[in-house]
């Protein structure tokens, strides 16, 4: 069985609504039809596992013409609903899986709020789908980092630079000691900087840095595009000895990510930009656990989870849940690397490490590295110094007394030590 958990707001009896949800997304519709035998329903019908009231609302969160026609304008309950769907209804088909657990449920007239919170699958069912090619262990091996987070940054300015200017900046960041460098989500195949030209120019300096130092910096090139173009970009990146392709998950979709995964052994760096449109409202859209399960089945290696104390709206608990979910295997070997970004710097690292309870993470700082008064090398050093302070049980203010790069970071981005 595939188990889906929802939060539902409705003015109607929840038992009736839950049964309708189960029927709508499996073997039934709003009335019983010819051929819908008891035997068919027993094999292919979804099962309501549990309903529990968790709150109430005086007014509908979303308008429903159906409810208004019925005069259902009064108080309504908010419920947790759990439904099991037969695996045989789906087979191995990721878009169909998404359609079954979500599909038309958002549009039901009886529902004035609905959010898909979680999707749970068995270990055996998970193995039908794509696995990460690098995952956590492979990513660490590729960049040669053990015992600490992978520290990196985003190319800034994120747009407007020529391929040669981008390559010069990447070379500077490689020399500064970055483990990981990525394109911004809005960096596509621009007329002034086509992705193929960026790949060739940047990988030339990355390879030369590797030949000098032995360290291959992982660069995530944003190859987001239509599917055939992404495959071409991935092939070029492989030929240029690259290791990572970044994809804006929501705008290419589950099937395109799955196709890319089957096509290439590159690490797929999953950027979730746009997720706020489906995740921020408590009674609409999709929760982070359900969202991440679907894209993990597409075979990604890294997943953005935003950051703590940063520039975005996420609560620390939201970021923690997303990161811990990434690190929890559904089946052996399928955990993915959580990627922290958005307003991060040395001062946000200790709390992040404490919340996650592990250092398996990418910790990316744009301004926290690029805007450090001592330059990118000093910004990266401030991150390493902050990590050492955490390991040694020191406060950042105490550690900064003997670490000038950390002191400068606190002075610039936080509070004076």
C-alpha positions as CSV (number, residue, x, y, z in Angstrom):
1,X,0.0,0.0,0.0
2,X,0.9,3.6,-0.5
3,X,-0.1,5.8,2.4
4,X,-1.0,9.4,2.0
5,X,-1.7,11.8,4.9
6,X,-3.8,15.0,4.4
7,X,-5.0,18.0,6.3
8,X,-8.6,18.7,5.2
9,X,-11.0,21.5,6.0
10,X,-14.7,20.7,5.4
11,X,-18.2,21.7,6.6
12,X,-19.4,18.1,5.9
13,X,-19.1,14.9,8.0
14,X,-15.5,13.9,7.7
15,X,-16.3,10.2,7.3
16,X,-18.3,10.9,4.2
17,X,-15.6,13.3,2.8
18,X,-12.8,10.9,3.5
19,X,-14.7,8.0,1.8
20,X,-15.3,10.3,-1.2
21,X,-11.6,11.2,-1.4
22,X,-10.7,7.5,-1.4
23,X,-13.2,6.7,-4.0
24,X,-12.3,9.7,-6.2
25,X,-8.7,8.7,-6.3
26,X,-9.2,4.9,-6.8
27,X,-12.0,2.8,-8.2
28,X,-15.0,5.0,-7.7
29,X,-16.6,8.4,-8.4
30,X,-19.4,10.3,-6.8
31,X,-22.0,7.6,-7.7
32,X,-21.5,3.9,-8.1
33,X,-21.3,2.9,-11.8
34,X,-22.0,-0.2,-13.8
35,X,-19.2,-2.7,-13.5
36,X,-18.0,-1.4,-10.2
37,X,-18.4,-4.7,-8.5
38,X,-17.6,-5.5,-4.8
39,X,-14.7,-7.6,-6.0
40,X,-13.2,-4.7,-8.0
41,X,-13.6,-2.3,-5.1
42,X,-12.0,-4.8,-2.8
43,X,-8.9,-5.1,-5.0
44,X,-8.5,-1.6,-6.3
45,X,-10.4,0.6,-3.9
46,X,-8.5,2.9,-1.6
47,X,-9.0,2.5,2.2
48,X,-9.6,5.2,4.8
49,X,-7.2,4.4,7.6
50,X,-7.9,7.2,10.0
51,X,-9.7,10.5,10.5
52,X,-9.0,12.9,13.4
53,X,-10.2,16.4,14.1
54,X,-7.3,18.7,14.8
55,X,-8.9,22.1,14.7
56,X,-11.8,24.2,13.4
57,X,-12.4,27.4,11.4
58,X,-15.2,29.9,11.4
59,X,-14.9,30.7,7.8
60,X,-13.9,28.7,4.7
61,X,-10.2,29.0,3.8
62,X,-11.1,28.6,0.1
63,X,-14.3,29.4,-1.6
64,X,-16.4,26.5,-3.0
65,X,-19.2,27.1,-5.3
66,X,-20.6,23.7,-4.4
67,X,-20.6,24.5,-0.7
68,X,-22.2,27.9,-1.3
69,X,-25.0,26.4,-3.4
70,X,-25.7,24.1,-0.5
71,X,-25.7,26.9,2.0
72,X,-22.8,25.5,3.9
73,X,-21.3,28.7,5.2
74,X,-21.0,28.0,8.9
75,X,-18.1,26.7,11.0
76,X,-16.1,23.8,9.6
77,X,-13.7,21.2,11.0
78,X,-10.1,20.7,10.2
79,X,-9.1,17.1,10.1
80,X,-6.1,14.8,9.6
81,X,-7.0,12.1,7.1
82,X,-5.0,9.0,6.2
83,X,-5.7,6.9,3.1
84,X,-4.1,3.8,1.8
85,X,-3.9,3.3,-2.0
86,X,-3.1,-0.1,-3.6
87,X,0.3,-0.2,-5.4
88,X,-1.4,-2.1,-8.2
89,X,-3.4,1.0,-9.1
90,X,-0.1,2.7,-10.1
91,X,2.5,0.1,-11.0
92,X,5.8,1.9,-11.5
93,X,4.7,5.3,-12.8
94,X,5.8,8.5,-11.0
95,X,3.3,10.9,-12.6
96,X,0.5,8.5,-12.0
97,X,1.6,8.2,-8.4
98,X,1.4,11.9,-8.0
99,X,-2.0,12.0,-9.7
100,X,-3.3,9.3,-7.3
101,X,-2.2,10.9,-4.0
102,X,-3.1,14.4,-5.1
103,X,-5.0,14.7,-8.4
104,X,-8.5,16.1,-8.2
105,X,-8.7,16.2,-4.4
106,X,-7.9,19.9,-4.3
107,X,-11.0,20.5,-6.4
108,X,-13.6,18.6,-4.4
109,X,-16.6,20.8,-3.6
110,X,-16.9,19.5,0.0
111,X,-13.3,20.6,0.6
112,X,-12.5,24.2,1.5
113,X,-8.9,23.5,2.4
114,X,-6.6,20.5,1.6
115,X,-2.9,19.9,1.9
116,X,-1.1,16.7,1.1
117,X,1.3,16.3,4.1
118,X,3.1,13.0,3.6
119,X,3.5,10.0,1.2
120,X,4.8,6.8,2.7
121,X,5.9,3.9,0.6
122,X,7.5,0.5,1.3
123,X,11.2,-0.2,0.8
124,X,10.3,-2.7,-1.9
125,X,8.2,-0.2,-3.8
126,X,10.8,2.5,-3.5
127,X,13.3,0.2,-5.3
128,X,11.1,0.2,-8.4
129,X,12.2,3.8,-9.0
130,X,15.4,5.6,-9.8
131,X,18.1,5.9,-7.0
132,X,20.6,8.6,-6.5
133,X,23.8,8.1,-8.5
134,X,26.1,9.9,-6.1
135,X,23.9,10.6,-3.0
136,X,25.7,11.6,0.1
137,X,28.7,9.3,0.1
138,X,29.4,9.8,-3.6
139,X,29.2,13.6,-3.3
140,X,31.6,13.6,-0.4
141,X,34.0,11.3,-2.3
142,X,33.8,13.5,-5.4
143,X,34.7,16.7,-3.5
144,X,37.0,15.0,-1.1
145,X,35.4,16.3,2.1
146,X,35.0,14.3,5.3
147,X,34.0,15.2,8.8
148,X,32.4,18.6,8.1
149,X,29.8,20.1,5.9
150,X,30.5,20.8,2.2
151,X,31.0,24.5,2.0
152,X,30.2,26.4,-1.2
153,X,28.6,29.4,-2.8
154,X,26.5,30.7,-5.6
155,X,27.8,32.5,-8.6
156,X,27.1,36.2,-8.0
157,X,26.2,38.4,-9.9
158,X,23.9,35.6,-10.8
159,X,23.2,37.0,-14.3
160,X,24.9,39.4,-16.7
161,X,28.4,37.9,-16.7
162,X,30.0,36.4,-19.8
163,X,31.2,32.8,-19.8
164,X,34.8,34.1,-19.5
165,X,33.9,36.3,-16.6
166,X,32.1,33.4,-14.9
167,X,35.1,31.2,-15.4
168,X,37.4,33.8,-13.9
169,X,35.1,34.0,-10.8
170,X,35.0,30.2,-10.5
171,X,38.8,30.1,-10.7
172,X,39.0,32.6,-7.9
173,X,36.6,30.5,-5.8
174,X,38.5,27.3,-6.5
175,X,41.7,29.0,-5.3
176,X,39.9,30.3,-2.3
177,X,39.0,26.7,-1.3
178,X,35.4,26.3,-2.2
179,X,34.2,22.7,-2.3
180,X,31.1,23.4,-4.3
181,X,29.9,26.2,-6.7
182,X,26.5,26.5,-8.3
183,X,24.6,28.5,-10.8
184,X,21.7,30.6,-9.6
185,X,18.2,29.2,-10.4
186,X,17.6,32.0,-12.9
187,X,20.8,31.3,-14.8
188,X,19.6,29.5,-18.0
189,X,21.0,29.5,-21.5
190,X,21.1,33.2,-21.9
191,X,22.1,34.9,-25.2
192,X,25.0,36.5,-23.4
193,X,26.1,33.3,-21.6
194,X,24.8,30.1,-23.2
195,X,25.0,27.1,-21.0
196,X,27.3,25.2,-23.4
197,X,29.7,28.1,-23.5
198,X,29.6,28.3,-19.7
199,X,30.3,24.6,-19.3
200,X,33.3,24.7,-21.6
201,X,34.8,27.9,-20.1
202,X,34.2,26.9,-16.4
203,X,35.3,23.3,-16.7
204,X,38.6,24.4,-18.3
205,X,39.5,26.3,-15.1
206,X,38.1,23.5,-12.9
207,X,40.2,20.9,-14.6
208,X,43.3,23.0,-14.5
209,X,42.7,23.6,-10.7
210,X,42.3,19.8,-10.3
211,X,45.5,19.1,-12.2
212,X,47.4,21.6,-9.9
213,X,45.9,20.6,-6.6
214,X,44.3,17.2,-6.9
215,X,40.9,18.7,-5.8
216,X,38.0,18.5,-8.2
217,X,35.6,21.3,-7.2
218,X,32.0,20.3,-7.9
219,X,30.2,22.9,-10.0
220,X,26.4,22.6,-10.5
221,X,25.6,24.0,-13.9
222,X,21.9,25.0,-14.2
223,X,20.8,22.9,-17.3
224,X,17.1,23.5,-16.7
225,X,15.4,23.4,-20.1
226,X,13.2,21.1,-22.1
227,X,14.1,17.5,-21.8
228,X,16.1,16.9,-25.0
229,X,18.2,20.0,-24.3
230,X,18.9,18.9,-20.7
231,X,20.2,15.6,-22.0
232,X,22.4,17.4,-24.5
233,X,23.8,19.7,-21.8
234,X,24.4,16.7,-19.5
235,X,26.3,14.9,-22.3
236,X,28.5,18.0,-22.8
237,X,29.1,18.3,-19.1
238,X,30.1,14.7,-18.9
239,X,32.6,15.1,-21.8
240,X,34.0,18.1,-20.0
241,X,34.6,16.0,-16.9
242,X,32.0,17.8,-14.9
243,X,30.2,16.1,-12.0
244,X,26.9,17.9,-11.3
245,X,23.9,19.2,-13.1
246,X,21.4,21.6,-11.4
247,X,17.7,21.4,-12.3
248,X,14.8,23.6,-11.2
249,X,12.5,20.7,-10.2
250,X,9.1,22.3,-10.3
251,X,9.5,23.8,-13.8
252,X,10.7,20.7,-15.6
253,X,8.6,18.3,-13.6
254,X,8.8,14.7,-12.3
255,X,9.0,13.0,-15.6
256,X,11.8,15.2,-17.0
257,X,13.9,14.7,-13.9
258,X,13.3,11.0,-14.1
259,X,14.4,10.9,-17.7
260,X,17.5,12.9,-17.0
261,X,18.4,10.6,-14.1
262,X,18.2,7.6,-16.4
263,X,20.3,9.4,-19.0
264,X,23.3,10.5,-16.9
265,X,25.5,9.5,-14.0
266,X,26.0,13.2,-13.1
267,X,24.8,14.2,-9.6
268,X,21.4,15.9,-10.0
269,X,21.3,19.0,-7.8
270,X,17.6,19.5,-7.1
271,X,16.6,23.1,-6.7
272,X,13.0,23.5,-5.4
273,X,12.5,27.2,-6.4
274,X,8.7,27.8,-6.6
275,X,7.9,25.3,-3.8
276,X,6.7,28.1,-1.6
277,X,3.7,28.4,-4.0
278,X,2.6,24.9,-3.0
279,X,4.0,24.7,0.5
280,X,3.6,27.9,2.5
281,X,-0.2,27.8,3.1
282,X,-1.2,25.4,5.9
283,X,-4.4,24.4,4.1
284,X,-3.4,24.3,0.5
285,X,-0.8,22.5,-1.6
286,X,1.8,20.0,-0.6
287,X,3.9,19.5,2.5
288,X,7.7,19.1,2.2
289,X,7.7,15.4,3.1
290,X,5.3,14.5,0.3
291,X,7.1,16.8,-2.1
292,X,10.5,15.3,-1.3
293,X,9.3,11.7,-1.6
294,X,8.1,12.3,-5.1
295,X,11.3,13.9,-6.3
296,X,13.5,11.5,-4.4
297,X,11.8,8.7,-6.5
298,X,13.0,10.6,-9.6
299,X,16.6,9.9,-8.4
300,X,18.0,13.3,-7.4
301,X,21.2,13.4,-5.3
302,X,20.8,16.8,-3.6
303,X,17.7,18.7,-2.4
304,X,17.5,22.4,-1.4
305,X,15.8,22.9,2.0
306,X,16.4,26.7,2.4
307,X,18.1,27.8,5.6
308,X,17.7,28.8,9.2
309,X,17.8,32.4,10.3
310,X,18.1,33.4,6.6
311,X,16.3,35.7,4.2
312,X,13.3,33.4,3.4
313,X,10.1,32.7,5.3
314,X,10.7,29.2,6.5
315,X,10.5,28.4,10.2
316,X,13.5,26.6,11.6
317,X,11.2,23.6,12.3
318,X,10.2,23.5,8.6
319,X,13.9,23.5,7.5
320,X,14.8,20.9,10.1
321,X,12.0,18.6,9.0
322,X,13.0,18.9,5.3
323,X,16.7,18.2,6.0
324,X,16.1,15.3,8.4
325,X,13.7,13.8,5.8
326,X,16.5,14.0,3.2
327,X,18.9,12.2,5.5
328,X,16.4,9.4,6.3
329,X,16.6,6.5,3.9
330,X,13.4,5.1,2.5
331,X,15.4,2.1,1.3
332,X,19.1,1.6,1.8
333,X,21.3,4.0,-0.1
334,X,18.6,6.5,-1.2
335,X,19.2,9.3,1.3
336,X,20.0,12.6,-0.4
337,X,22.2,15.5,0.5
338,X,20.3,18.5,2.1
339,X,21.4,21.8,0.7
340,X,21.2,24.9,2.9
341,X,21.2,28.3,1.4
342,X,19.4,31.7,1.5
343,X,21.1,34.2,3.7
344,X,23.5,31.8,5.3
345,X,26.9,32.6,6.8
346,X,29.2,31.5,9.6
347,X,26.9,32.7,12.3
348,X,24.0,30.5,11.1
349,X,26.0,27.4,11.0
350,X,26.1,26.3,14.7
351,X,22.3,26.4,15.1
352,X,21.9,24.5,11.8
353,X,24.3,21.8,13.0
354,X,22.5,21.5,16.3
355,X,19.1,21.3,14.7
356,X,20.1,18.6,12.2
357,X,22.3,16.6,14.4
358,X,24.6,15.7,11.5
359,X,27.1,17.4,9.2
360,X,26.0,15.6,6.1
361,X,24.9,18.8,4.3
362,X,25.9,21.4,1.7
363,X,26.1,24.8,3.4
364,X,26.0,27.4,0.7
365,X,26.7,31.1,1.3
366,X,26.4,33.7,-1.4
367,X,26.9,37.0,0.5
368,X,28.4,35.2,3.5
369,X,31.4,34.2,1.3
370,X,31.4,36.7,-1.6
371,X,30.7,39.7,0.5
372,X,33.1,38.9,3.3
373,X,35.4,42.0,3.8
374,X,38.4,39.8,3.4
375,X,37.2,38.2,0.2
376,X,35.9,34.7,-0.7
377,X,38.9,32.9,0.9
378,X,38.3,34.6,4.2
379,X,34.6,33.9,3.9
380,X,35.3,30.2,3.4
381,X,37.8,30.3,6.3
382,X,35.1,31.8,8.6
383,X,32.9,28.8,7.9
384,X,35.6,26.3,8.7
385,X,36.4,28.3,11.9
386,X,32.8,28.3,12.9
387,X,32.6,24.5,12.4
388,X,35.7,24.0,14.4
389,X,34.3,26.1,17.2
390,X,31.2,23.9,17.3
391,X,33.3,20.7,17.4
392,X,35.4,22.2,20.2
393,X,32.3,23.4,22.2
394,X,33.2,27.1,21.9
395,X,31.0,30.0,21.2
396,X,31.6,31.8,18.0
397,X,32.4,35.0,19.9
398,X,35.1,33.2,21.9
399,X,36.6,31.5,18.9
400,X,36.6,34.8,17.0
401,X,39.1,36.3,19.6
402,X,41.8,34.3,17.8
403,X,40.2,33.9,14.4
404,X,40.2,37.1,12.4
405,X,38.1,35.8,9.5
406,X,35.4,34.7,11.9
407,X,35.6,37.9,13.8
408,X,35.2,39.9,10.5
409,X,32.2,37.7,9.6
410,X,30.5,38.5,12.9
411,X,31.3,42.1,12.6
412,X,29.9,42.3,9.0
413,X,26.9,40.0,9.1
414,X,26.1,39.7,12.8
415,X,27.1,41.1,16.1
416,X,30.6,42.2,17.3
417,X,32.4,39.5,19.5
